Amino acid sequence: MKGRIGVLLAVLVLTGNQLFAQSFQLGIKGGGNLSDFISGSTSTGTSFSAQAGWNAGLFVNFWLGNHFAIAPELLYTTEGAGIKRTSTGDNGTVTINNNLNLRYVSIPVMAKLRFTGGFYVEAGPEVSVNVSSSSWEDQSVKNLTNNAELGAAAGIGYQSPIGLGVSLRYTVGLTAADNTSDVTWGDLDMRNSSFSLDLFWTIFNNRRLAENW
């Protein structure tokens, strides 16, 4: 009996490993961002404008069947926006424009639903760690922003039978990027908002998965 149980467990392990190997894809990706801030509060004389950035990293597709996958990612991404502040005093109106540049190591965990032909939709949460090293006027950006943020992302994409693909994703911050209310910003409750257009390439099992689309 013990021998039969051992054989059965060995078969299950080998079968599980084979199915996992056939459903696993490692990928690399990179592209451009267009980021901005959205605010839950208002401050007289302060406005935001979008700025361009970039992202790059790795991801893994764990396919559960032929049309659904869980895809965690590890990305380095640039965010931020232009901030325009206008004030009026005895000397007239003064306008100051400056870019707030933010850098993150982000971990999105996307759920992908793929349709026949290679097109897919995706959505999921994202955790971002702030690794910014730039300055804002005379202060360190790290002193003005939170160490970590929570966001949500959704997008569309296409993956070809050879593993090359393209994706368009929108990510919005669910928690604030700024952590201070001072004379520079006021209490703005700024949250990141960005569009990303990426190219990617998946390794392993492209042919096998494409046969089942």
N, C-alpha and C positions, 0 to 999 in steps of 0.2 A: 504493500500500500504506500509506504513512504517513497519507494522508488517511482511509483506512478505519479505521485504528487510532485516529486522533483522534476520528472519529465514534463508534466503539464506546466509547471511554473517556468521551466526553461523555454518551452514553446511560446508561452505568453510573452515573456521578456523579449525573445527574438522577434516575434511578430510586432510587438509594440515599437521596438527599435527600428524595424524596417519601415513601418508606417510613418514614424516620426521623421526618419531620414528622407522619405519620399515627399513629405509635406513641408519641409523646412527650406527657407530661402534667406540667405544673407544678402543685404543690399547696401550700396553706397548712394548718396544723393547730395545735391547741392544746387543752389540757385540764388535768386534775388528776392529781397523783401521790400515792401513799401509799408512803412510803419507810421503810426500817428498816436496821439493820446486822445482818449475820451475821458470826460470828467463828470463826476456825480454832483459837483458843486460849480458855482460860477464865481468868477473874480473879475471885477471891473477892470478893463484894460489889458486882459490877458487872453491870448488866442494861440492856437496850435496850428502847425502845418506839417504835412507829410514829408518824410525824408527816405531816401533809398538806403538799403543795406544788403546784407547777404547772409546765407546760412550754408552749413555743410555738416555731414555726419554719416552715421550708420543706422541701419534698421534691420529688423528680422521679421519675416512673415511666417507665422505659424498657421498653416492652413488646416481648418477643420472641415474636411470635405473639399469640394472643388470651387465653392463660391463664397466661403466665409473665412476670414482670417483675423487673428489678433496680431498687431504689429507694433511692438515697442520700438522706440527710436532714441538715439543719443545724438543731440545736435549742438553745435556752437552757432549762435545766432546773434545778429546785431539788431537792436531796436532803438526806439527813441523818436524824437520829433523836434521840429523847430518851435521855439517859444518866443512869441512877440509880446512885449510889455509896453504899454503906453501910459504915461502919467502926465498930468497937467499941474503946473505950479506957477509960481510968480515969474519964472523965466520962460514960460510958454510950455508947449507940448514936447515931451521927450519920448522917443521910441527906441527901444533896445531889442535887437534880434540876436538870438543865440540858439545853437543846437544843443540839446541834451542827448548825449550819446550813451546808450546802454548796451552792455554785453551780457549774454546769458549762456549757461549750459542748461539745455532744456531736455526733458524726458517726456515726450508725448507717448501715450498708449492708445493707438487707434484701432477701432473695429472697422474692418473692410468688408463690403458686400460687393462681389464682382459679378458682372453680368456676362452673358454670352458675347464673345468678341473681344474681351479684355478690358472694357470700361468698368469703372468701379466708383462707389461713393464711400466716404469714410467719416468717422466722427469719434471723438474721445477726449479725455482730460489731459492736461499737461502741467507738469511741475517744472519751474524754472529757478535756477540758482543764479543770483546776481554776481558776476565776476568783473564788473566794470572797474576800470582803472583811470578814467578820464576825470577832468575837472569841470565844474560848472561855475563860471566866473571865478571867484576866489575860494571856492569850496570843493572838496572831494565829492564826486557823484555818490560814492558809497555812503557818505554821511547824510545824504538827502533822500536816499531810496532804501527800500526794504531788501533784506538779504535773500528772500525767496518769495515767489509768487505762484498762485494757482490760476490756471486758465482753462479754456475749452476751445477745441478746434473742430472744424468740419471742412470737407473738400471733395473734389472730384479728381479722377485721374484715368490714365490709360496705360496698360502694361502690354507690350507686344510679346509675341511668342518667343522671341530671343532674349527677353528680360529687360530690354530698354523701355523706358516709359517717361511720362510727364505728369505732373500733378499741380493742381491749383488749390490752395488751402487758405482759409481765413481763421485767425486765432485772436481771441479776445481775452483780456485779463479779467478774472473774477475777483481778484484782490488788488489793492492799490499798489502802484509802483513807488509813489512818494510816501515818506514817513514823517514829514515835518510840516508844520504850519508856521511859516516865518514871513517876514516883510517882503521876501523875494517872490514867493508864490502865493501866499495865502493858503487856506485849507481847500485845495483843489480836488483831492481824492482822484488823482490821475491813474488811469488804467491803460495798459498797452493794447493796441489794436493794429493788426498787421495782415497783409496779404503776402503769400509766398508762392512763387512760380519756380518749380524745381524740375530738374532732370534726374533720373535715377536708373540704376542697373542692378538687377538681381542676379545672384549666383546660385547655382544648383536647381535642378528640377524644372527649369523653364519649359523644356520640351514636353515633359510628362504632364504638367499642369495644363499646358496649352491644348493638348490632345483632348482634354475633357471640358473645354469651354463650349 
